[in-house]
Amino acid sequence: MTRYLLARQAPVSALTVTQFAAATGLDAYEVTRLVALGLLDAVRGPAGPLLPATQLARAARITRLRAGLGLNYTALGVVLELLERIEHLEAALRAERSGRNGPWR
């Protein structure tokens, strides 16, 4: 049975690569690679790159997509972008519907 790590709320705003790897179940090399490929965002810290805690959910999504669909890194970027666009469109649709006194008006 495949087990997926759920995204956890981090008590800190940014994590080192090692901390991020421990929180996601990835190894530090893979985290560094995902940052280099632009699939995860990182900022420069005094002792190296720091990954915002908000990237934990994105890392969990990347792990699920790689395990479930076997996507390569290029396809991951495309799928992640499309999923984010869908989320934005759904949010805009919900906002529009709620502004018209209900979902069906």
C-alpha positions in Angstrom: 0.0 0.0 0.0 1.4 3.4 -1.0 1.5 5.9 1.8 1.6 9.7 1.2 2.9 12.3 3.5 0.2 14.9 4.2 1.3 18.5 4.3 1.9 19.6 7.8 1.7 23.1 9.2 5.1 24.2 10.1 5.6 26.3 13.2 8.3 28.3 11.4 8.1 30.5 8.3 11.1 29.0 6.5 13.1 25.8 6.7 16.6 24.8 5.7 17.0 22.1 3.0 17.7 19.5 5.7 14.6 20.5 7.8 12.4 20.6 4.7 13.7 17.2 3.6 12.9 15.8 7.0 9.4 17.3 7.0 8.5 16.0 3.6 10.2 12.6 3.6 12.4 13.6 0.6 16.1 13.5 0.7 18.1 16.7 0.7 19.5 16.1 -2.8 16.0 15.8 -4.2 14.9 19.0 -2.5 17.9 20.8 -3.9 17.1 19.4 -7.3 13.4 20.5 -7.2 14.6 24.0 -6.2 17.1 24.1 -9.1 14.4 23.0 -11.5 12.1 25.7 -10.3 9.5 23.3 -9.0 10.0 24.6 -5.4 10.7 28.1 -4.4 13.6 29.0 -2.1 15.1 32.2 -0.8 18.7 32.9 0.1 19.4 32.6 3.8 22.6 33.4 5.7 23.6 29.7 5.8 22.1 28.6 2.5 18.8 28.3 0.8 15.6 28.5 2.9 12.3 27.1 1.7 9.1 28.8 2.9 6.8 26.6 4.9 4.1 27.2 2.3 6.2 25.0 0.0 5.4 21.9 2.1 2.0 21.4 0.4 3.6 21.8 -3.0 6.2 19.2 -2.2 3.5 16.8 -1.0 1.7 17.4 -4.3 4.9 16.8 -6.3 5.4 13.5 -4.4 1.9 12.4 -5.1 2.1 13.2 -8.8 5.4 11.4 -9.2 4.3 8.4 -7.4 0.7 8.2 -8.7 1.3 9.2 -12.3 5.0 8.7 -12.8 5.5 12.2 -14.2 9.0 13.4 -15.1 10.3 16.8 -13.9 9.2 18.6 -17.1 5.7 17.2 -16.9 5.5 18.0 -13.2 6.1 21.7 -14.0 3.3 21.7 -16.6 0.8 19.8 -14.4 1.5 22.0 -11.3 1.0 25.1 -13.3 -2.3 23.8 -14.7 -3.5 22.8 -11.3 -2.7 26.2 -9.9 -4.7 27.8 -12.8 -7.6 25.6 -12.1 -7.5 26.5 -8.4 -7.5 30.3 -9.3 -10.4 29.9 -11.7 -12.4 27.9 -9.2 -11.8 30.6 -6.5 -12.8 33.3 -8.9 -16.0 31.4 -9.8 -16.8 30.9 -6.1 -16.3 34.6 -5.5 -18.5 35.6 -8.4 -21.3 33.2 -7.3 -21.2 34.4 -3.7 -21.4 38.0 -4.9 -24.7 37.3 -6.7 -26.6 36.1 -3.6 -26.2 32.4 -4.0 -24.6 29.8 -6.3 -27.5 29.6 -8.8 -28.4 33.2 -9.5 
